Amino acid sequence: MFIIYNTVLVLLLLFLWPFLLWYMYRRQGNLEGVAERLGRNWPPGTAAVADSGPVWFHGASVGEIQMLQPLVRAWQENCDSRALLVTTVTLTGRRTARRLFPEAEIVLLPLDLPFIWGRFYRHFKPSLLIVAETELWPNLFNFVRSHKLPLVLVNARLSRKSFVNYLLFNFFTRVMFATPDLVIAQDRVSAVRFAALGTPAAKIVSSGNLKFDLETPAKNSPGADLRGLFEDNCRVVVAGSTHPGEEEMILDAWLRITAKKNTDPDFAACLVLAPRHPHRFLGVAERLAAKEINFLKFSEIKKKSSNLILREPPSVLLLDTMGDLVNFYGAADFTIIGGTLIPGVGGHNPLESAAFARMVIHGPHVANFRDGFSCLDSHGGGFEVSGQKALAELMVRCMRDPDFVLEAGRRAQAALVNNRGALAKTMAALKEIACRRK
């Protein structure tokens, strides 16, 4: 089956390679990362500590890398001082990893081809692999098994759709699910699904969701106090990680709200609009200009004095930089979480906003973070809107009733705090493997 899988994979790459390069260039605006994905231009391997290779953490993108931060710090403090290797699939994930783990080697995950994994292993010589959530790669797992490299899945989850798909090909994937030395599932449903797909029950534990244990930036960290950009009377709304189609919905509601400025000269409000993908920054800016919306790019003011205050804030502040969104959540009155208002994305992490005691507005499409949104909604800290009209009505209510917004924010933070504990459970489950070579 691996011969068939690899033959099909190689043939697809050969025939589709020009299209993949074109897609990458259109999405990124460049071909950055191609060499790393092909097993080239890797940085020199980090020197081993205590005669052991680096501990290898992998997270697919920004959300998984951020989720890994408290786990990595707990690991370093309590169990292991070995060097770190961090891999990710996306360029934004790599940028985030470089910011969060400056001491680690950071590379893009190579293509899932056996000859590349051989080169990767010889180059970095990892001693343990810890994978976040559901990054399951057949050749990687096969290589890990044949080289007896310890493998742990943390915050592991399997959606119903993924479970059904893997079940259809269980004659091939069963050996992959049997490979991990430990699966730390974020919920009992996922734990049952891993067992049904071939993971021995003795190797599965449930921990809860690690994303509830996220760390908020320290108040004295660079760029943390972004509220200082605005006057005290300015209402700040942050729409984070938005996608095409969502900006239009949010802007339509926002323009109705800011029309109040024409009749109330003391009215001050700013929408911080943060598109999810960097390649869309320019396009969103062009649309704002075409609509004759008063806007500024955050990149243009970021390097100015930290004491800068926008005494006449723009209607929209376009967040066209990486790594600043979480700090803007701390500066917001309330937030709108992107990827939820349109189908096909599944939503982005609402817990970063809740950590700052900020109310969360979201749409119905939340498959990627269903537990997080459900928790916030049930505690009165999150609010689902089903369409353009409902979004506009709720935003208007929030602008008119700051006490409602403040109380909802407190409830969101309480929901987050009440569900913490996954980090401690994960570390307890990891203890035997983590401290094996201490």
C-alpha positions as CSV (number, residue, x, y, z in Angstrom):
1,M,0.0,0.0,0.0
2,F,2.9,2.4,0.7
3,I,4.3,1.6,-2.7
4,I,1.0,2.5,-4.3
5,Y,0.6,5.6,-2.1
6,N,4.1,6.9,-3.0
7,T,3.7,6.1,-6.7
8,V,0.5,8.1,-6.9
9,L,2.0,10.9,-4.8
10,V,5.1,11.2,-7.0
11,L,3.0,11.1,-10.2
12,L,0.7,13.8,-8.9
13,L,3.6,16.0,-8.0
14,L,5.2,15.5,-11.4
15,F,2.1,16.4,-13.3
16,L,0.8,19.1,-10.9
17,W,4.1,20.8,-10.0
18,P,3.6,23.7,-12.4
19,F,0.1,24.3,-11.1
20,L,1.3,24.1,-7.4
21,L,4.1,26.6,-8.1
22,W,1.6,29.0,-9.8
23,Y,-0.9,28.5,-6.8
24,M,1.9,29.2,-4.3
25,Y,3.0,32.3,-6.2
26,R,-0.5,33.7,-6.5
27,R,-1.2,33.0,-2.8
28,Q,2.1,34.3,-1.4
29,G,3.3,36.7,-4.1
30,N,6.6,34.7,-4.2
31,L,7.9,31.2,-4.1
32,E,9.4,31.4,-0.6
33,G,9.7,28.0,1.1
34,V,9.9,25.8,-2.0
35,A,13.4,24.7,-1.2
36,E,12.6,23.8,2.4
37,R,9.6,21.8,1.3
38,L,11.9,19.8,-1.0
39,G,14.5,19.2,1.7
40,R,16.9,22.0,0.7
41,N,18.4,25.1,2.4
42,W,17.8,23.8,5.9
43,P,19.7,25.6,8.6
44,P,22.6,23.7,10.3
45,G,21.2,21.2,12.8
46,T,21.2,22.5,16.4
47,A,24.0,21.0,18.5
48,A,22.7,18.2,20.7
49,V,22.3,18.7,24.4
50,A,23.4,15.9,26.7
51,D,24.2,13.7,23.7
52,S,20.6,13.8,22.7
53,G,19.1,15.2,19.5
54,P,16.6,18.1,19.6
55,V,13.0,17.6,20.7
56,W,10.8,18.2,17.6
57,F,7.5,20.0,17.9
58,H,5.2,20.3,14.9
59,G,2.1,22.5,14.4
60,A,0.3,23.0,11.1
61,S,-0.1,26.8,11.2
62,V,-0.5,29.9,13.5
63,G,-3.2,28.5,15.8
64,E,-1.3,25.2,16.5
65,I,2.0,27.0,17.0
66,Q,0.4,29.4,19.5
67,M,-1.2,26.5,21.3
68,L,2.2,24.8,21.6
69,Q,3.8,27.8,23.4
70,P,2.7,27.0,27.0
71,L,3.4,23.3,26.4
72,V,6.9,24.0,25.2
73,R,7.7,26.3,28.1
74,A,6.3,23.8,30.6
75,W,8.4,21.1,28.9
76,Q,11.6,23.2,29.2
77,E,11.0,24.2,32.8
78,N,10.0,20.7,34.1
79,C,11.3,18.0,32.0
80,D,13.9,18.7,29.3
81,S,16.6,21.1,28.4
82,R,17.4,19.7,25.0
83,A,17.5,21.9,21.9
84,L,14.3,22.6,20.1
85,L,13.3,21.9,16.5
86,V,9.9,23.4,15.4
87,T,8.2,22.7,12.0
88,T,5.1,24.1,10.5
89,V,3.2,23.9,7.2
90,T,2.6,27.6,6.5
91,L,4.8,30.7,6.1
92,T,2.6,32.5,8.7
93,G,3.1,29.6,11.0
94,R,6.8,29.8,10.5
95,R,6.9,33.6,11.3
96,T,4.9,33.0,14.4
97,A,7.2,30.2,15.5
98,R,10.3,32.4,15.0
99,R,8.7,35.0,17.2
100,L,7.6,32.6,20.0
101,F,10.6,30.3,19.9
102,P,13.7,32.4,19.0
103,E,16.0,29.8,20.5
104,A,14.7,27.0,18.2
105,E,15.5,25.8,14.7
106,I,12.4,26.7,12.7
107,V,11.7,25.1,9.3
108,L,8.8,24.3,7.0
109,L,7.6,20.7,7.1
110,P,8.9,19.0,3.9
111,L,6.8,17.1,1.5
112,D,5.6,13.7,2.7
113,L,8.1,11.6,0.7
114,P,10.3,8.9,2.2
115,F,13.6,10.0,0.7
116,I,13.1,13.5,2.1
117,W,12.4,12.1,5.5
118,G,15.6,10.2,5.4
119,R,17.6,13.4,4.7
120,F,15.6,15.3,7.3
121,Y,16.4,12.7,10.0
122,R,20.1,12.6,9.2
123,H,20.3,16.4,9.2
124,F,18.5,17.2,12.4
125,K,18.7,13.9,14.3
126,P,15.5,14.5,16.5
127,S,15.1,12.4,19.6
128,L,11.4,12.8,20.1
129,L,8.5,14.1,17.9
130,I,5.5,15.9,19.5
131,V,2.7,16.7,17.0
132,A,-0.2,19.1,17.6
133,E,-3.8,18.0,16.8
134,T,-4.3,16.1,13.6
135,E,-1.2,16.4,11.5
136,L,-1.2,12.8,10.2
137,W,1.3,12.0,7.4
138,P,1.6,8.4,6.3
139,N,5.2,8.4,5.2
140,L,6.3,10.4,8.2
141,F,4.6,8.0,10.6
142,N,6.0,5.1,8.7
143,F,9.5,6.5,9.0
144,V,9.1,7.3,12.7
145,R,8.0,3.7,13.3
146,S,10.9,2.1,11.4
147,H,13.4,4.3,13.1
148,K,11.8,3.9,16.6
149,L,11.5,7.6,17.1
150,P,9.1,8.3,20.0
151,L,5.9,10.0,18.7
152,V,3.3,11.8,20.8
153,L,0.1,13.5,19.5
154,V,-1.0,16.3,21.8
155,N,-4.4,18.1,21.8
156,A,-5.4,15.4,19.3
157,R,-8.8,15.6,17.7
158,L,-10.7,13.9,14.9
159,S,-13.8,15.5,13.5
160,R,-16.7,13.2,12.4
161,K,-15.8,13.9,8.7
162,S,-12.2,13.0,9.2
163,F,-13.1,9.9,11.2
164,V,-15.4,8.6,8.5
165,N,-12.8,9.2,5.8
166,Y,-10.0,7.4,7.7
167,L,-12.4,4.6,8.4
168,L,-13.0,4.1,4.7
169,F,-9.3,3.6,4.1
170,N,-8.6,1.8,7.4
171,F,-6.9,-1.0,5.6
172,F,-4.1,1.5,4.9
173,T,-4.3,4.0,7.7
174,R,-4.7,1.5,10.6
175,V,-0.9,1.1,10.9
176,M,-0.5,4.9,11.0
177,F,-2.9,5.2,13.9
178,A,-1.1,2.4,15.7
179,T,2.3,4.2,15.5
180,P,2.1,6.9,18.2
181,D,3.5,6.0,21.6
182,L,0.9,8.3,23.2
183,V,-2.2,10.1,22.0
184,I,-3.4,12.9,24.3
185,A,-6.9,13.6,23.0
186,Q,-8.6,17.0,23.6
187,D,-12.0,15.3,24.1
188,R,-13.5,11.8,24.8
189,V,-15.1,11.6,21.4
190,S,-11.8,12.0,19.7
191,A,-10.3,9.5,22.0
192,V,-12.9,6.9,21.1
193,R,-12.4,7.6,17.4
194,F,-8.6,7.1,17.6
195,A,-9.2,3.8,19.3
196,A,-11.6,2.7,16.6
197,L,-9.0,3.6,13.9
198,G,-6.3,1.5,15.5
199,T,-4.6,3.3,18.4
200,P,-4.3,0.9,21.4
201,A,-6.6,2.1,24.2
202,A,-3.7,1.9,26.7
203,K,-1.9,4.6,24.7
204,I,-4.8,7.1,24.7
205,V,-5.6,9.7,27.4
206,S,-8.0,12.7,27.5
207,S,-6.7,16.1,28.6
208,G,-9.2,18.8,27.5
209,N,-8.3,21.5,25.0
210,L,-4.8,23.0,25.4
211,K,-6.0,26.2,23.7
212,F,-7.8,27.1,26.9
213,D,-4.4,27.3,28.6
214,L,-3.0,29.9,26.1
215,E,-0.8,32.7,27.4
216,T,-1.6,36.3,27.0
217,P,1.2,38.7,26.2
218,A,2.8,40.4,29.3
219,K,1.8,44.0,29.7
220,N,5.4,45.1,29.4
221,S,6.1,43.1,26.2
222,P,6.8,45.1,23.0
223,G,3.6,46.2,21.3
224,A,1.3,44.9,24.1
225,D,-0.3,48.2,25.0
226,L,-2.0,49.0,21.7
227,R,-5.0,50.5,23.5
228,G,-2.7,53.5,24.0
229,L,-3.1,54.3,20.3
230,F,-6.6,55.5,21.0
231,E,-8.2,58.2,23.1
232,D,-10.1,57.0,26.1
233,N,-13.5,57.8,24.6
234,C,-12.8,55.9,21.3
235,R,-14.7,52.7,20.9
236,V,-12.5,50.0,19.3
237,V,-13.8,46.9,17.5
238,V,-11.4,44.2,16.2
239,A,-12.5,41.9,13.3
240,G,-9.8,39.3,13.4
241,S,-8.7,36.8,10.7
242,T,-11.3,37.7,8.2
243,H,-11.8,36.1,4.8
244,P,-13.3,37.3,1.4
245,G,-16.9,38.0,1.8
246,E,-16.7,38.7,5.5
247,E,-15.0,42.1,5.2
248,E,-17.9,43.3,3.1
249,M,-20.5,42.2,5.7
250,I,-18.6,43.8,8.5
251,L,-17.9,47.0,6.7
252,D,-21.5,47.4,5.7
253,A,-22.5,47.3,9.3
254,W,-19.6,49.5,10.4
255,L,-20.4,52.3,7.9
256,R,-24.0,52.4,9.3
257,I,-22.6,52.8,12.8
258,T,-20.0,55.4,11.9
259,A,-22.6,57.5,10.1
260,K,-23.5,58.7,13.6
261,K,-20.3,60.9,13.5
262,N,-22.2,63.2,11.0
263,T,-24.6,64.2,13.8
264,D,-22.4,63.7,16.9
265,P,-19.0,65.3,16.5
266,D,-17.8,63.7,19.8
267,F,-18.4,60.2,18.5
268,A,-15.1,58.3,18.1
269,A,-14.8,54.7,16.9
270,C,-12.3,52.6,15.0
271,L,-12.7,49.2,13.3
272,V,-9.4,47.2,13.3
273,L,-9.7,45.0,10.3
274,A,-7.3,42.1,10.2
275,P,-7.4,39.9,7.1
276,R,-6.3,36.3,7.8
277,H,-3.7,36.0,5.0
278,P,-0.9,38.5,4.2
279,H,-1.3,38.2,0.5
280,R,-4.7,39.8,0.8
281,F,-3.5,43.0,2.6
282,L,-3.1,44.9,-0.6
283,G,-6.4,43.9,-2.1
284,V,-8.3,44.8,1.0
285,A,-6.6,48.2,1.1
286,E,-7.6,48.8,-2.5
287,R,-11.2,47.9,-1.7
288,L,-11.2,50.3,1.3
289,A,-9.8,53.1,-1.0
290,A,-12.4,52.3,-3.7
291,K,-15.2,52.6,-1.2
292,E,-13.7,56.0,-0.1
293,I,-13.4,54.7,3.5
294,N,-11.1,56.7,5.8
295,F,-8.4,54.2,6.7
296,L,-4.8,53.8,7.8
297,K,-2.4,50.9,7.5
298,F,-1.0,49.8,10.8
299,S,2.3,49.1,9.1
300,E,2.7,52.8,8.4
301,I,2.4,53.8,12.0
302,K,3.9,50.8,13.8
303,K,7.5,52.1,13.7
304,K,6.5,55.5,15.1
305,S,6.8,56.6,18.7
306,S,5.2,54.2,21.3
307,N,3.5,57.3,22.7
308,L,1.6,57.9,19.5
309,I,-2.1,58.6,20.0
310,L,-4.6,58.6,17.1
311,R,-6.5,61.7,18.3
312,E,-8.6,61.5,15.2
313,P,-8.8,57.8,14.6
314,P,-9.6,56.5,11.1
315,S,-12.8,54.7,10.5
316,V,-10.8,51.6,9.7
317,L,-7.3,50.6,10.8
318,L,-6.1,47.9,8.5
319,L,-3.9,45.5,10.4
320,D,-1.4,44.6,7.7
321,T,1.3,43.2,9.9
322,M,1.9,39.8,11.4
323,G,2.0,39.0,15.1
324,D,0.0,42.0,16.3
325,L,-3.6,40.7,16.2
326,V,-3.6,39.1,19.7
327,N,-2.4,42.5,21.2
328,F,-5.2,44.3,19.4
329,Y,-7.7,41.9,21.0
330,G,-6.5,43.3,24.3
331,A,-7.2,46.8,23.0
332,A,-10.7,46.1,21.8
333,D,-14.1,46.8,23.3
334,F,-15.5,43.7,21.6
335,T,-14.3,41.4,18.8
336,I,-15.6,39.7,15.7
337,I,-13.9,36.3,14.8
338,G,-13.3,35.7,11.1
339,G,-13.8,32.5,9.2
340,T,-17.2,32.0,10.9
341,L,-19.5,34.3,8.9
342,I,-19.0,32.4,5.6
343,P,-19.0,28.6,4.9
344,G,-15.9,26.6,4.0
345,V,-13.4,27.9,6.6
346,G,-14.5,26.6,10.0
347,G,-13.6,29.6,12.1
348,H,-10.5,30.7,14.0
349,N,-9.6,30.7,17.6
350,P,-12.0,32.8,19.8
351,L,-10.1,32.1,23.0
352,E,-7.4,34.7,22.4
353,S,-10.0,37.4,22.6
354,A,-11.7,35.8,25.7
355,A,-8.3,35.7,27.5
356,F,-8.5,39.6,27.5
357,A,-12.1,39.5,28.8
358,R,-13.4,40.6,25.4
359,M,-16.9,39.7,24.1
360,V,-16.9,37.5,21.0
361,I,-19.2,37.8,18.0
362,H,-19.1,35.0,15.5
363,G,-21.1,33.4,12.7
364,P,-22.5,29.8,12.6
365,H,-19.5,28.2,10.7
366,V,-17.3,27.2,13.7
367,A,-16.3,23.6,13.0
368,N,-12.6,24.1,13.7
369,F,-13.2,25.5,17.2
370,R,-16.7,24.2,18.0
371,D,-15.9,23.5,21.7
372,G,-14.4,26.9,22.2
373,F,-17.3,28.8,20.7
374,S,-19.8,26.6,22.4
375,C,-18.2,27.2,25.8
376,L,-18.2,31.0,25.3
377,D,-21.7,31.1,24.0
378,S,-23.1,28.9,26.9
379,H,-21.4,31.3,29.5
380,G,-22.8,34.4,27.8
381,G,-19.4,35.6,26.5
382,G,-19.9,34.6,22.9
383,F,-22.8,35.5,20.5
384,E,-23.7,33.8,17.3
385,V,-25.2,35.8,14.4
386,S,-26.8,34.1,11.4
387,G,-26.4,36.7,8.7
388,Q,-25.7,40.3,7.7
389,K,-28.8,41.8,9.4
390,A,-28.2,40.0,12.7
391,L,-24.5,41.0,12.7
392,A,-25.4,44.7,12.1
393,E,-28.1,44.7,14.9
394,L,-25.7,43.1,17.4
395,M,-22.9,45.5,16.6
396,V,-25.2,48.5,17.0
397,R,-26.4,47.1,20.4
398,C,-22.7,46.7,21.5
399,M,-21.9,50.3,20.5
400,R,-24.9,51.6,22.4
401,D,-24.5,49.5,25.5
402,P,-21.0,49.4,26.9
403,D,-22.1,47.7,30.1
404,F,-23.5,44.8,28.2
405,V,-20.2,44.5,26.3
406,L,-18.2,44.7,29.5
407,E,-20.3,42.0,31.3
408,A,-20.1,39.7,28.3
409,G,-16.3,40.1,28.2
410,R,-16.1,39.1,31.9
411,R,-18.2,36.0,31.2
412,A,-16.0,35.1,28.2
413,Q,-12.8,35.3,30.4
414,A,-14.5,33.3,33.2
415,A,-15.5,30.5,30.7
416,L,-11.9,30.3,29.6
417,V,-10.5,30.2,33.1
418,N,-13.0,27.5,34.2
419,N,-11.9,25.2,31.4
420,R,-8.2,25.4,31.9
421,G,-6.2,22.4,33.1
422,A,-5.3,20.6,29.9
423,L,-1.7,21.7,30.2
424,A,-1.2,20.1,33.6
425,K,-2.9,16.9,32.4
426,T,-0.9,16.8,29.2
427,M,2.4,17.3,31.1
428,A,1.4,14.5,33.5
429,A,0.8,12.2,30.6
430,L,4.0,13.2,28.9
431,K,6.1,12.8,32.1
432,E,7.4,9.3,31.4
433,I,8.5,10.1,27.9
434,A,9.6,13.7,28.5
435,C,11.8,12.9,31.4
436,R,13.2,9.6,30.0
437,R,16.5,11.1,29.1
438,K,16.7,14.0,31.4
